Amino acid sequence: MIVFLVLLILAVAVGAVLATLMVRDSGYVLISYGGATLETSLWFAIAAVVVLVLVIYALVLVTRRVLGGGSAVSGWVRSRRTTTARNRTVRGLMLLAEERWQEASDAFQASAERVDTPLFNHFAAARAATEMGRFEERDAILKKARESTPDAAFAVGLVHAELQQSAGQWRASIDTLGPLRRKAPRHPVVIKRLFEAHKALDDWEAVADLAGEVPKDGDADDVQREIWRSRLSRSRHSANAADHARRAWKSVPKKLRADEQLLLDFVDATSTEAPDEAEAELRHALKGQWRDAWVKRYGTLDADPAKQLAHAVAWSKRHPDDPALLLTLGRLANATGDSAKAKEYLEASLVREENTETLEELAALSTANSDAAAANRHYRRALELKP
């Protein structure tokens, strides 16, 4: 209020001074241009100049506001488009959660070019395409992702490999991961995905090469077990199988030698060329752990049936009612030529546990003894028990 009063007083004072000057002398201004002249008082000329300046200033302000208003409209349009794209992205996420893959893909792709982070939209759309089994469409979307964000080419490659593996395209994922590993040889995610791909393809030699670089987890023993199983399997199909299997077995960690299937793989690899060695290894294992699978395999070894039968009889004192051991006793008794004892053991095993193996052994024994009725009965029952 005080400022207003001060300004008012100043305005009145200035007006009074100007009025005094105008009354004292109005002044004279002559403007001549060509053949035209303009005469007026000094004060009118000053007033006209002031008014002209004010008009020009007003025009400049109006022009700026009009042009600025256009920018504001343009900015509003851009903002509106961005908001719409963001809303579509959110809707795409909801559709993705609902597994409405096609609608989700459409939402993500429609908004990809108008959001701040198009890479996310491309990744989500690629996942939706993968879920629909449209792998060419997925690859095209990821190509767009790479083009939209060139600096993210490595990440795009990782996502591509992940989606390929989720679709069971293991070999294709290896092709995708190859260039990534050349670029980053020790990248943990690249190595892990390569490891998973080779494992899924049962390429245990490659798995063994990668095993030392993969971060250890709870499946480490399972992986090692499969690696050694693969090596023993290759030994079985090679020349000098027993020698190769023997060298591999010596390298197997002690804690894995008690693995049920791994020991059977070693026995299978050596039983043809070195049956006595296979028998000794299996018998030694049975002293430490009594496992049905090992007991049954012992009865099928062709080492020295008489000695094997003697060992099995000794075991029966500790395991008199074990159906697996009785089956093995029957097989070994039959291998020594004592079919009557073999039948007794097999029937005793069948009483304790009815299974297809024992029934098929009894059927074969009955056939050898020319008892067709019994053989047919046992074979028929074995077929009934098979899933």
Kinemage of the C-alpha trace (Angstrom):
@kinemage 1
@onewidth
@group {chain A} dominant
@subgroup {mainchain}
@vectorlist {calphas} color= white
{ca met a 1} P 0.000 0.000 0.000
{ca ile a 2} L 2.844 2.388 0.853
{ca val a 3} L 4.593 1.606 -2.445
{ca phe a 4} L 1.377 2.362 -4.330
{ca leu a 5} L 1.035 5.736 -2.567
{ca val a 6} L 4.658 6.622 -3.314
{ca leu a 7} L 4.206 5.745 -6.998
{ca leu a 8} L 0.964 7.759 -7.122
{ca ile a 9} L 2.658 10.814 -5.639
{ca leu a 10} L 5.535 10.476 -8.122
{ca ala a 11} L 3.090 10.178 -11.024
{ca val a 12} L 1.201 13.291 -9.902
{ca ala a 13} L 4.461 15.234 -9.530
{ca val a 14} L 5.720 14.199 -12.962
{ca gly a 15} L 2.331 15.088 -14.493
{ca ala a 16} L 2.390 18.502 -12.856
{ca val a 17} L 5.895 19.192 -14.160
{ca leu a 18} L 4.936 18.101 -17.685
{ca ala a 19} L 1.758 20.198 -17.583
{ca thr a 20} L 3.762 23.252 -16.537
{ca leu a 21} L 6.260 22.704 -19.363
{ca met a 22} L 3.489 22.231 -21.915
{ca val a 23} L 1.735 25.444 -20.844
{ca arg a 24} L 4.983 27.406 -20.856
{ca asp a 25} L 6.011 26.308 -24.355
{ca ser a 26} L 4.241 23.759 -26.577
{ca gly a 27} L 7.269 23.396 -28.839
{ca tyr a 28} L 7.231 22.783 -32.581
{ca val a 29} L 8.049 19.741 -34.739
{ca leu a 30} L 8.161 19.730 -38.553
{ca ile a 31} L 8.557 16.490 -40.503
{ca ser a 32} L 9.117 16.802 -44.259
{ca tyr a 33} L 9.481 13.872 -46.683
{ca gly a 34} L 9.328 14.341 -50.392
{ca gly a 35} L 6.584 16.819 -51.089
{ca ala a 36} L 4.692 16.070 -47.841
{ca thr a 37} L 5.103 17.839 -44.538
{ca leu a 38} L 3.768 17.190 -41.059
{ca glu a 39} L 3.629 19.881 -38.406
{ca thr a 40} L 2.782 19.267 -34.773
{ca ser a 41} L 3.688 20.325 -31.301
{ca leu a 42} L 6.663 18.814 -29.525
{ca trp a 43} L 4.521 17.214 -26.814
{ca phe a 44} L 2.153 15.583 -29.257
{ca ala a 45} L 5.116 14.149 -31.150
{ca ile a 46} L 6.563 12.743 -27.914
{ca ala a 47} L 3.189 11.237 -26.993
{ca ala a 48} L 2.859 9.690 -30.461
{ca val a 49} L 6.324 8.116 -30.159
{ca val a 50} L 5.498 6.710 -26.714
{ca val a 51} L 2.212 5.256 -27.996
{ca leu a 52} L 4.021 3.721 -31.007
{ca val a 53} L 6.627 2.113 -28.759
{ca leu a 54} L 3.895 0.696 -26.543
{ca val a 55} L 2.006 -0.696 -29.577
{ca ile a 56} L 5.171 -2.353 -30.927
{ca tyr a 57} L 5.904 -3.805 -27.494
{ca ala a 58} L 2.340 -5.165 -27.260
{ca leu a 59} L 2.634 -6.748 -30.717
{ca val a 60} L 5.892 -8.453 -29.725
{ca leu a 61} L 4.262 -9.857 -26.574
{ca val a 62} L 1.249 -11.167 -28.506
{ca thr a 63} L 3.487 -12.788 -31.136
{ca arg a 64} L 5.558 -14.536 -28.474
{ca arg a 65} L 2.465 -15.842 -26.747
{ca val a 66} L 1.037 -17.191 -29.981
{ca leu a 67} L 4.276 -18.945 -30.887
{ca gly a 68} L 4.712 -20.160 -27.324
{ca gly a 69} L 1.167 -21.433 -27.339
{ca gly a 70} L 1.990 -23.566 -30.398
{ca ser a 71} L 4.925 -25.120 -28.556
{ca ala a 72} L 2.700 -25.747 -25.575
{ca val a 73} L 0.140 -27.489 -27.783
{ca ser a 74} L 2.883 -29.548 -29.387
{ca gly a 75} L 4.273 -30.399 -25.948
{ca trp a 76} L 0.835 -31.372 -24.727
{ca val a 77} L 0.372 -33.691 -27.717
{ca arg a 78} L 3.732 -35.328 -27.068
{ca ser a 79} L 2.935 -35.707 -23.384
{ca arg a 80} L -0.426 -37.232 -24.238
{ca arg a 81} L 1.177 -39.756 -26.574
{ca thr a 82} L 3.757 -40.698 -23.944
{ca thr a 83} L 1.055 -41.200 -21.324
{ca thr a 84} L -0.957 -43.366 -23.717
{ca ala a 85} L 2.122 -45.463 -24.509
{ca arg a 86} L 2.883 -45.858 -20.806
{ca asn a 87} L -0.685 -46.983 -20.137
{ca arg a 88} L -0.430 -49.523 -22.956
{ca thr a 89} L 2.751 -50.873 -21.449
{ca val a 90} L 1.070 -51.298 -18.074
{ca arg a 91} L -1.848 -53.036 -19.781
{ca gly a 92} L 0.631 -55.264 -21.586
{ca leu a 93} L 2.089 -56.310 -18.238
{ca met a 94} L -1.346 -57.215 -16.935
{ca leu a 95} L -2.116 -59.202 -20.089
{ca leu a 96} L 1.231 -60.951 -19.802
{ca ala a 97} L 0.424 -61.983 -16.234
{ca glu a 98} L -2.906 -63.345 -17.476
{ca glu a 99} L -1.074 -65.286 -20.222
{ca arg a 100} L -3.021 -63.507 -22.935
{ca trp a 101} L 0.040 -63.614 -25.130
{ca gln a 102} L -1.241 -62.108 -28.392
{ca glu a 103} L -2.918 -59.116 -26.750
{ca ala a 104} L 0.129 -58.545 -24.570
{ca ser a 105} L 2.438 -58.636 -27.582
{ca asp a 106} L 0.264 -56.149 -29.464
{ca ala a 107} L 0.191 -53.775 -26.470
{ca phe a 108} L 3.948 -53.854 -25.983
{ca gln a 109} L 4.804 -53.397 -29.650
{ca ala a 110} L 2.268 -50.589 -30.147
{ca ser a 111} L 3.860 -48.555 -27.352
{ca ala a 112} L 7.514 -49.485 -27.876
{ca glu a 113} L 8.378 -46.448 -30.008
{ca arg a 114} L 6.812 -43.898 -27.633
{ca val a 115} L 8.191 -44.928 -24.238
{ca asp a 116} L 11.440 -43.942 -22.603
{ca thr a 117} L 12.585 -47.570 -22.309
{ca pro a 118} L 11.644 -49.399 -25.549
{ca leu a 119} L 14.022 -52.233 -24.662
{ca phe a 120} L 11.677 -53.446 -21.921
{ca asn a 121} L 8.712 -53.476 -24.313
{ca his a 122} L 10.674 -55.448 -26.904
{ca phe a 123} L 11.783 -58.017 -24.316
{ca ala a 124} L 8.240 -58.492 -23.039
{ca ala a 125} L 6.835 -58.799 -26.569
{ca ala a 126} L 9.534 -61.338 -27.435
{ca arg a 127} L 8.570 -63.425 -24.440
{ca ala a 128} L 4.915 -63.368 -25.488
{ca ala a 129} L 5.902 -64.469 -29.006
{ca thr a 130} L 7.961 -67.315 -27.524
{ca glu a 131} L 5.023 -68.499 -25.453
{ca met a 132} L 2.927 -68.630 -28.643
{ca gly a 133} L 5.638 -70.626 -30.424
{ca arg a 134} L 6.271 -67.819 -32.925
{ca phe a 135} L 10.037 -68.012 -32.940
{ca glu a 136} L 10.628 -66.036 -36.134
{ca glu a 137} L 8.478 -63.224 -34.762
{ca arg a 138} L 10.431 -63.372 -31.488
{ca asp a 139} L 13.742 -63.080 -33.357
{ca ala a 140} L 12.434 -60.113 -35.368
{ca ile a 141} L 11.314 -58.335 -32.193
{ca leu a 142} L 14.716 -58.857 -30.584
{ca lys a 143} L 16.365 -57.485 -33.715
{ca lys a 144} L 14.295 -54.311 -33.207
{ca ala a 145} L 15.417 -54.258 -29.567
{ca arg a 146} L 19.049 -54.366 -30.664
{ca glu a 147} L 18.465 -51.558 -33.159
{ca ser a 148} L 16.587 -49.388 -30.657
{ca thr a 149} L 19.333 -49.682 -28.047
{ca pro a 150} L 22.666 -50.634 -29.694
{ca asp a 151} L 24.511 -50.461 -26.367
{ca ala a 152} L 22.323 -53.287 -25.064
{ca ala a 153} L 23.318 -55.811 -27.762
{ca phe a 154} L 24.927 -58.125 -25.185
{ca ala a 155} L 21.854 -58.089 -22.949
{ca val a 156} L 19.631 -58.736 -25.958
{ca gly a 157} L 21.755 -61.788 -26.765
{ca leu a 158} L 21.352 -63.141 -23.239
{ca val a 159} L 17.583 -62.664 -23.357
{ca his a 160} L 17.494 -64.344 -26.774
{ca ala a 161} L 19.353 -67.381 -25.431
{ca glu a 162} L 17.105 -67.537 -22.367
{ca leu a 163} L 13.950 -67.510 -24.509
{ca gln a 164} L 15.397 -70.141 -26.848
{ca gln a 165} L 16.141 -72.418 -23.915
{ca ser a 166} L 12.700 -71.896 -22.409
{ca ala a 167} L 11.327 -73.119 -25.751
{ca gly a 168} L 13.642 -76.146 -25.788
{ca gln a 169} L 15.821 -74.751 -28.589
{ca trp a 170} L 19.044 -75.868 -26.948
{ca arg a 171} L 21.265 -76.040 -30.037
{ca ala a 172} L 20.029 -72.668 -31.270
{ca ser a 173} L 20.836 -71.172 -27.862
{ca ile a 174} L 24.412 -72.479 -28.135
{ca asp a 175} L 24.737 -70.659 -31.484
{ca thr a 176} L 23.430 -67.485 -29.827
{ca leu a 177} L 25.739 -67.788 -26.835
{ca gly a 178} L 28.889 -68.512 -28.877
{ca pro a 179} L 29.562 -64.889 -29.919
{ca leu a 180} L 28.707 -63.701 -26.414
{ca arg a 181} L 31.313 -65.989 -24.895
{ca arg a 182} L 33.924 -64.828 -27.374
{ca lys a 183} L 33.140 -61.278 -26.289
{ca ala a 184} L 33.073 -62.080 -22.545
{ca pro a 185} L 34.781 -65.474 -21.959
{ca arg a 186} L 34.191 -65.494 -18.188
{ca his a 187} L 30.703 -64.023 -18.023
{ca pro a 188} L 28.890 -66.198 -15.438
{ca val a 189} L 25.460 -66.040 -17.095
{ca val a 190} L 26.857 -66.995 -20.509
{ca ile a 191} L 28.741 -69.944 -19.016
{ca lys a 192} L 25.726 -71.079 -16.990
{ca arg a 193} L 23.446 -71.024 -20.022
{ca leu a 194} L 25.996 -72.897 -22.151
{ca phe a 195} L 26.323 -75.428 -19.333
{ca glu a 196} L 22.544 -75.949 -19.183
{ca ala a 197} L 22.316 -76.309 -22.971
{ca his a 198} L 25.038 -78.958 -23.192
{ca lys a 199} L 23.546 -80.788 -20.218
{ca ala a 200} L 20.116 -80.850 -21.867
{ca leu a 201} L 21.717 -82.282 -25.023
{ca asp a 202} L 23.590 -84.957 -22.982
{ca asp a 203} L 26.876 -83.536 -24.258
{ca trp a 204} L 28.712 -84.446 -21.079
{ca glu a 205} L 32.146 -83.880 -22.545
{ca ala a 206} L 31.280 -80.212 -23.028
{ca val a 207} L 29.619 -80.177 -19.609
{ca ala a 208} L 32.843 -81.486 -18.074
{ca asp a 209} L 34.815 -78.695 -19.772
{ca leu a 210} L 32.443 -76.068 -18.368
{ca ala a 211} L 31.915 -77.606 -14.929
{ca gly a 212} L 34.925 -75.884 -13.383
{ca glu a 213} L 33.704 -72.445 -14.456
{ca val a 214} L 30.062 -72.761 -13.427
{ca pro a 215} L 29.123 -71.324 -10.001
{ca lys a 216} L 28.712 -74.224 -7.592
{ca asp a 217} L 25.234 -75.061 -6.397
{ca gly a 218} L 23.359 -77.978 -4.847
{ca asp a 219} L 23.393 -79.920 -8.130
{ca ala a 220} L 27.190 -80.126 -8.351
{ca asp a 221} L 27.307 -83.809 -7.352
{ca asp a 222} L 24.545 -84.674 -9.807
{ca val a 223} L 26.476 -82.999 -12.589
{ca gln a 224} L 29.688 -84.816 -11.685
{ca arg a 225} L 27.777 -88.086 -11.543
{ca glu a 226} L 26.395 -87.608 -15.039
{ca ile a 227} L 29.819 -86.637 -16.372
{ca trp a 228} L 31.338 -89.868 -15.095
{ca arg a 229} L 28.364 -91.903 -16.312
{ca ser a 230} L 28.927 -90.451 -19.769
{ca arg a 231} L 32.616 -91.369 -19.693
{ca leu a 232} L 31.907 -94.928 -18.554
{ca ser a 233} L 29.255 -95.262 -21.244
{ca arg a 234} L 31.773 -94.229 -23.915
{ca ser a 235} L 34.219 -96.729 -22.465
{ca arg a 236} L 31.679 -99.511 -22.900
{ca his a 237} L 31.395 -98.793 -26.612
{ca ser a 238} L 35.112 -98.424 -27.297
{ca ala a 239} L 37.904 -100.854 -28.112
{ca asn a 240} L 39.597 -102.164 -24.939
{ca ala a 241} L 36.450 -101.232 -23.036
{ca ala a 242} L 37.597 -102.776 -19.760
{ca asp a 243} L 40.902 -100.904 -19.780
{ca his a 244} L 39.241 -97.567 -20.549
{ca ala a 245} L 36.571 -98.165 -17.904
{ca arg a 246} L 39.223 -99.154 -15.362
{ca arg a 247} L 41.162 -95.911 -15.889
{ca ala a 248} L 37.967 -93.865 -15.685
{ca trp a 249} L 36.869 -95.661 -12.515
{ca lys a 250} L 40.145 -94.904 -10.780
{ca ser a 251} L 39.542 -91.205 -11.413
{ca val a 252} L 35.986 -91.231 -10.028
{ca pro a 253} L 35.847 -89.405 -6.654
{ca lys a 254} L 35.431 -91.841 -3.756
{ca lys a 255} L 32.153 -90.342 -2.629
{ca leu a 256} L 30.684 -91.104 -6.061
{ca arg a 257} L 31.844 -94.715 -6.238
{ca ala a 258} L 29.008 -95.675 -3.910
{ca asp a 259} L 26.479 -94.244 -6.368
{ca glu a 260} L 24.163 -97.063 -7.401
{ca gln a 261} L 23.973 -96.401 -11.117
{ca leu a 262} L 27.581 -95.294 -11.501
{ca leu a 263} L 28.850 -98.621 -10.127
{ca leu a 264} L 26.491 -100.515 -12.431
{ca asp a 265} L 27.873 -98.518 -15.367
{ca phe a 266} L 31.390 -99.634 -14.444
{ca val a 267} L 30.244 -103.260 -14.109
{ca asp a 268} L 28.523 -103.087 -17.500
{ca ala a 269} L 31.664 -101.626 -19.100
{ca thr a 270} L 33.957 -104.354 -17.725
{ca ser a 271} L 31.726 -107.443 -17.498
{ca thr a 272} L 32.372 -108.639 -21.059
{ca glu a 273} L 36.186 -108.382 -21.160
{ca ala a 274} L 36.924 -108.674 -17.425
{ca pro a 275} L 33.956 -110.418 -15.719
{ca asp a 276} L 36.043 -111.449 -12.690
{ca glu a 277} L 37.026 -107.828 -12.076
{ca ala a 278} L 33.418 -106.713 -12.417
{ca glu a 279} L 32.305 -109.439 -9.984
{ca ala a 280} L 34.959 -108.516 -7.424
{ca glu a 281} L 34.080 -104.794 -7.568
{ca leu a 282} L 30.366 -105.481 -7.194
{ca arg a 283} L 30.898 -107.948 -4.364
{ca his a 284} L 33.125 -105.455 -2.553
{ca ala a 285} L 30.458 -102.762 -2.930
{ca leu a 286} L 27.791 -105.081 -1.476
{ca lys a 287} L 29.847 -105.467 1.669
{ca gly a 288} L 29.484 -101.751 2.296
{ca gln a 289} L 25.918 -101.195 1.093
{ca trp a 290} L 23.165 -103.695 0.385
{ca arg a 291} L 21.221 -102.533 -2.661
{ca asp a 292} L 18.660 -104.526 -4.615
{ca ala a 293} L 19.906 -103.294 -7.993
{ca trp a 294} L 23.444 -104.484 -7.196
{ca val a 295} L 22.212 -107.821 -5.844
{ca lys a 296} L 20.179 -108.490 -8.987
{ca arg a 297} L 23.069 -107.497 -11.279
{ca tyr a 298} L 25.366 -109.887 -9.408
{ca gly a 299} L 23.138 -112.770 -10.476
{ca thr a 300} L 23.545 -111.891 -14.172
{ca leu a 301} L 27.363 -111.684 -14.211
{ca asp a 302} L 29.068 -114.456 -16.146
{ca ala a 303} L 32.245 -114.792 -14.090
{ca asp a 304} L 32.311 -118.051 -12.085
{ca pro a 305} L 28.687 -119.076 -11.326
{ca ala a 306} L 29.709 -121.671 -8.730
{ca lys a 307} L 31.787 -119.197 -6.724
{ca gln a 308} L 29.161 -116.518 -7.139
{ca leu a 309} L 26.502 -118.927 -5.865
{ca ala a 310} L 28.636 -119.700 -2.810
{ca his a 311} L 28.941 -115.982 -2.002
{ca ala a 312} L 25.209 -115.494 -2.492
{ca val a 313} L 24.398 -118.437 -0.187
{ca ala a 314} L 26.614 -116.852 2.464
{ca trp a 315} L 24.724 -113.577 2.097
{ca ser a 316} L 21.399 -115.362 2.524
{ca lys a 317} L 22.288 -116.089 6.150
{ca arg a 318} L 22.083 -112.348 6.835
{ca his a 319} L 19.266 -111.679 4.335
{ca pro a 320} L 17.159 -114.880 4.345
{ca asp a 321} L 13.929 -113.340 3.073
{ca asp a 322} L 15.334 -110.831 0.594
{ca pro a 323} L 13.400 -111.320 -2.698
{ca ala a 324} L 16.194 -109.748 -4.763
{ca leu a 325} L 18.772 -112.140 -3.276
{ca leu a 326} L 16.471 -115.145 -3.793
{ca leu a 327} L 16.114 -114.099 -7.451
{ca thr a 328} L 19.905 -113.938 -7.754
{ca leu a 329} L 20.266 -117.346 -6.068
{ca gly a 330} L 17.798 -118.794 -8.569
{ca arg a 331} L 19.692 -117.323 -11.520
{ca leu a 332} L 23.058 -118.555 -10.249
{ca ala a 333} L 21.702 -122.012 -9.385
{ca asn a 334} L 20.301 -122.265 -12.914
{ca ala a 335} L 23.681 -121.122 -14.335
{ca thr a 336} L 25.373 -124.021 -12.474
{ca gly a 337} L 22.858 -126.475 -13.948
{ca asp a 338} L 20.759 -127.073 -10.815
{ca ser a 339} L 17.341 -126.264 -12.259
{ca ala a 340} L 15.431 -127.797 -9.323
{ca lys a 341} L 17.209 -125.562 -6.803
{ca ala a 342} L 16.800 -122.628 -9.164
{ca lys a 343} L 13.040 -123.218 -9.277
{ca glu a 344} L 12.915 -123.420 -5.489
{ca tyr a 345} L 14.739 -120.103 -5.077
{ca leu a 346} L 12.660 -118.345 -7.742
{ca glu a 347} L 9.357 -119.504 -6.312
{ca ala a 348} L 10.468 -118.391 -2.835
{ca ser a 349} L 11.327 -114.978 -4.285
{ca leu a 350} L 7.951 -114.802 -6.027
{ca val a 351} L 6.125 -115.515 -2.757
{ca arg a 352} L 7.856 -112.568 -1.098
{ca glu a 353} L 7.554 -110.164 -4.039
{ca glu a 354} L 5.706 -110.670 -7.297
{ca asn a 355} L 7.527 -108.916 -10.118
{ca thr a 356} L 8.092 -109.336 -13.835
{ca glu a 357} L 11.793 -110.275 -13.525
{ca thr a 358} L 11.125 -113.299 -11.332
{ca leu a 359} L 8.123 -114.370 -13.412
{ca glu a 360} L 10.150 -114.182 -16.625
{ca glu a 361} L 12.988 -116.239 -15.047
{ca leu a 362} L 10.459 -118.875 -13.958
{ca ala a 363} L 8.873 -118.872 -17.413
{ca ala a 364} L 12.248 -119.384 -19.084
{ca leu a 365} L 13.125 -122.154 -16.622
{ca ser a 366} L 9.757 -123.841 -17.226
{ca thr a 367} L 10.330 -123.647 -20.980
{ca ala a 368} L 13.753 -125.263 -20.566
{ca asn a 369} L 12.116 -128.037 -18.512
{ca ser a 370} L 9.410 -128.499 -21.207
{ca asp a 371} L 6.644 -127.309 -18.890
{ca ala a 372} L 4.717 -125.206 -21.423
{ca ala a 373} L 1.667 -124.717 -19.194
{ca ala a 374} L 3.729 -123.234 -16.362
{ca ala a 375} L 5.760 -121.127 -18.803
{ca asn a 376} L 2.590 -119.666 -20.364
{ca arg a 377} L 1.112 -118.981 -16.934
{ca his a 378} L 4.208 -117.074 -15.784
{ca tyr a 379} L 4.546 -115.111 -19.033
{ca arg a 380} L 0.887 -114.125 -18.943
{ca arg a 381} L 1.180 -112.923 -15.359
{ca ala a 382} L 4.351 -110.964 -16.194
{ca leu a 383} L 2.492 -109.180 -18.999
{ca glu a 384} L -0.326 -108.312 -16.619
{ca leu a 385} L 2.128 -106.658 -14.225
{ca lys a 386} L 3.846 -104.552 -16.863
{ca pro a 387} L 2.544 -100.958 -17.022
